[in-house]
Amino acid sequence: MTQNIIDIGEREGRVINIVKAKYGLKTKSEAIALITKAYEDAFLEPELRPEYIEKLEKIKRGAKYIGPFSSVEELDKHIKSNA
C-alpha cells in the first residue's frame, strides 16, 4: 500500500466525505480508492484478459498474409477475386 500526503481543496474534501457516507466507507482512503477505481473503469483503457490475448494469437497464427498492396486498385482487385 502506498501512502501519500495530498493537499485538496475544501470542495474536494466534501466530495470525498459524501462518497464515504454514501457507500458506508470507514475512511477517506477507501473513498479515494473507490473514486479512482470508478475513474479507471470509465476513462482508462481496459487491460486485456490473458484468455483474450491467447485467442488473438490463435487468430493471428491462422490468418493468411495478403499484403502489401501497391495501390488501392490492387487491393480492390484482390477483394473482388476472393468474393
C-alpha positions, 0 to 999 in steps of 0.5 A: 500500500502506498501512502501519500500526503495530498493537499485538496481543496475544501470542495474536494474534501466534501466530495470525498466525505459524501462518497464515504457516507454514501457507500458506508466507507470507514475512511477517506482512503477507501473513498479515494480508492473507490473514486479512482477505481470508478475513474479507471473503469470509465476513462482508462483503457481496459487491460486485456484478459490473458484468455483474450490475448491467447485467442488473438494469437490463435487468430493471428497464427491462422490468418493468411498474409495478403499484403502489401498492396501497391495501390488501392486498385490492387487491393480492390482487385484482390477483394473482388477475386476472393468474393 
